[in-house]
């Protein structure tokens, strides 16, 4: 799989944000995290996403992290920068800054705030049009329940056809595979990247539906590659077998330890010093942590050996 040329395909996991035990940014640990994820076979990376705890970062911290990680990656793999913001202007400015620093793509959710403030369909289309007008790199629309915004497949396909930079879609809603199929049918060649999300819990079904990329957690990209690589090479049976092996760990991340998963694994393997999450987020129950490590040790992912 090519990691540097469009269309982008493969495994682009989310990079966690690394904090000290006191809750400060750990930039040295952040760089080690990035190095591990590249060594573990990540086709590309996504930074400042929800699984990066982006919602506990200040604007200055977001900028510092973006500058630090893009400079440290230094073109080794393409990097997607999440630039979501309710404000069209702020999102466009974030996206331009990401492009200027070397991002390969930006990932954006539809504008939302809290539990009730939403934008009607016409406003969503104009929002993405204005962000597109501000940049020359692709936009990935993140279609996830957290936004509380229904994005129909016809709407997504329409934006792909009509808005220049809208060409990638991370689908992580219920019945994602069916939505991917419909999106691909309606959008045709305008759908450059139909992608899977949600920690790969629906990965096999999504690949069957036509997904060409996976944006998962950052703890074991080598494991996700064992599923995606053979599938995209035409060997579905090998992909099915690999999915069966990795599914207990995928399930533990998706249903038990969530955002904390990658950092727990990275600390266990000596990649980072602290797996702290920033308050008010809290880590999982100690028994859930033990279950996660048990599931991982049965698979021997690089994360448990990289820093030892």
NORHU-V684899 format. One record per residue. N is the residue number from 0. PHI is phi in whole degrees, -180 to 180 (none if undefined). OMEGA is omega in radians with two decimals (999 if undefined). Layout:
N|PHI|OMEGA  N|PHI|OMEGA
This chain:
0|none|3.08  1|-75|-3.14  2|-106|-3.01  3|-120|-3.08  4|-119|3.07  5|-76|-0.02  6|-73|3.09  7|-72|-3.13  8|-136|3.03  9|111|-2.98  10|-112|-3.13  11|-120|-3.07  12|-72|3.12  13|-82|3.11  14|-84|3.07  15|-71|3.03  16|-89|-3.05  17|-98|3.13  18|-116|2.93  19|-78|3.10  20|-61|3.13  21|-85|3.09  22|89|3.09  23|-92|3.06  24|-63|3.08  25|-112|-3.03  26|-71|3.06  27|-66|3.08  28|-63|3.11  29|-62|3.13  30|-67|3.09  31|-64|3.09  32|-58|3.14  33|-62|3.14  34|-62|3.09  35|-59|-3.06  36|-64|3.06  37|-71|3.12  38|-62|-3.11  39|-81|3.00  40|100|3.10  41|-60|3.09  42|-66|3.08  43|-160|-3.10  44|-132|2.97  45|-124|-3.12  46|-117|3.05  47|64|3.10  48|-88|3.11  49|-61|3.10  50|-74|2.98  51|-94|-3.05  52|59|-3.07  53|-59|-3.08  54|-79|3.04  55|-108|-3.10  56|-101|2.99  57|-78|3.10  58|-61|3.13  59|-64|3.12  60|-67|3.09  61|-59|-3.14  62|-63|3.14  63|-62|-3.14  64|-64|3.13  65|-61|-3.14  66|-62|-3.08  67|-65|-3.05  68|-74|3.12  69|-65|3.09  70|-67|-3.10  71|-73|3.08  72|-63|3.02  73|53|3.04  74|81|-3.12  75|-62|3.05  76|-143|3.06  77|-69|-3.11  78|-123|3.02  79|-97|3.12  80|-111|3.05  81|-77|-3.07  82|-125|-3.10  83|-53|3.01  84|-160|3.10  85|-65|-3.13  86|-74|3.07  87|-59|-3.12  88|-62|-3.12  89|-64|3.13  90|-65|3.12  91|-63|-3.14  92|-66|3.08  93|-60|-3.09  94|-67|3.08  95|-61|3.13  96|-62|3.12  97|-62|3.11  98|-60|-3.10  99|-62|-3.12  100|-88|3.05  101|112|3.10  102|-63|3.09  103|-85|-3.04  104|-164|2.96  105|-117|3.06  106|-114|-3.00  107|-138|3.00  108|-92|3.04  109|-64|-3.08  110|-65|3.09  111|-153|3.08  112|-150|3.12  113|62|-3.07  114|-90|-2.97  115|-130|-3.05  116|-87|-3.10  117|-132|-3.12  118|-118|3.12  119|-67|-3.02  120|-56|-3.13  121|-61|3.12  122|-68|3.09  123|-64|3.13  124|-61|-3.13  125|-66|3.09  126|-56|-3.11  127|-69|3.09  128|-64|-3.12  129|-69|3.08  130|-65|3.10  131|-59|-3.12  132|-63|-3.05  133|-87|-3.00  134|-137|3.13  135|-124|3.12  136|-115|-3.07  137|-65|2.99  138|-109|2.95  139|-100|3.05  140|-84|3.10  141|-92|-3.11  142|-103|-3.02  143|-137|-3.11  144|-60|-3.06  145|-60|-3.13  146|-77|-3.08  147|63|-3.08  148|-118|3.11  149|-77|3.09  150|-118|-3.09  151|-69|3.07  152|-58|3.08  153|-60|3.10  154|-66|3.14  155|-62|3.13  156|-64|3.10  157|-61|-3.14  158|-66|3.09  159|-63|-3.12  160|-75|-2.96  161|-102|-3.05  162|-111|-2.90  163|-54|-3.00  164|-90|3.14  165|-78|-3.05  166|-148|3.12  167|-124|-3.05  168|-143|3.05  169|-98|-3.04  170|-103|-3.13  171|-139|3.07  172|-106|3.05  173|-55|-3.07  174|57|-3.10  175|-59|-3.09  176|-62|3.12  177|-63|3.14  178|-68|3.09  179|-61|3.13  180|-60|-3.12  181|-65|3.13  182|-60|-3.14  183|-66|3.13  184|-64|-3.07  185|-79|-3.03  186|-92|3.12  187|55|-3.07  188|-66|3.12  189|-71|3.12  190|-91|-3.08  191|-74|-3.09  192|-140|2.97  193|-86|-2.97  194|-121|3.03  195|-90|3.07  196|-142|3.06  197|53|3.02  198|60|3.07  199|74|-3.12  200|-66|3.09  201|-115|-2.96  202|-59|-3.06  203|-63|3.11  204|-62|-3.13  205|-71|3.04  206|-63|3.09  207|-60|-3.12  208|-82|3.11  209|115|3.11  210|-61|3.13  211|-117|3.12  212|-142|3.11  213|-136|3.04  214|-112|-3.00  215|-118|2.98  216|-69|-2.98  217|-96|-2.99  218|-79|-3.05  219|-147|3.08  220|-60|3.08  221|-62|3.09  222|-71|3.12  223|-66|3.08  224|-60|3.14  225|-64|3.09  226|-92|-3.00  227|-72|-3.08  228|-58|-3.13  229|-65|3.14  230|-63|-3.11  231|-68|3.08  232|-88|3.08  233|97|-3.12  234|-106|-3.09  235|-65|-3.11  236|-62|3.09  237|-65|3.11  238|-66|3.12  239|-62|3.13  240|-63|3.13  241|-66|3.12  242|-60|3.10  243|-61|3.13  244|-68|-3.02  245|-90|-3.05  246|-60|3.10  247|-58|3.11  248|-72|3.08  249|-58|-3.14  250|-64|-3.14  251|-65|3.08  252|-66|-3.05  253|-69|-2.98  254|-110|-3.02  255|-119|-2.99  256|-107|2.98  257|53|-3.05  258|-57|-3.08  259|-74|-2.93  260|-56|-3.04  261|-60|-3.09  262|-71|3.07  263|-61|3.14  264|-65|-3.12  265|-67|3.08  266|-67|-3.14  267|-59|-3.11  268|-93|3.07  269|77|3.10  270|-72|-3.12  271|-129|-3.11  272|-86|-3.05  273|-134|3.04  274|-104|-3.08  275|-61|2.96  276|-104|-3.07  277|-87|3.14  278|-56|0.26  279|-91|3.06  280|-67|3.13  281|-130|3.12  282|-73|-3.11  283|-74|3.05  284|-59|-3.13  285|-54|3.12  286|-70|3.06  287|-66|3.08  288|-61|3.13  289|-62|3.11  290|-64|3.10  291|-62|-3.11  292|-67|3.08  293|-62|3.13  294|-63|-3.12  295|-69|-3.07  296|-63|3.10  297|-70|-3.08  298|-111|3.13  299|54|3.09  300|-70|-3.11  301|-57|-3.07  302|-55|-3.11  303|-82|-3.11  304|-123|-2.93  305|-59|-3.06  306|-99|-3.07  307|-95|999
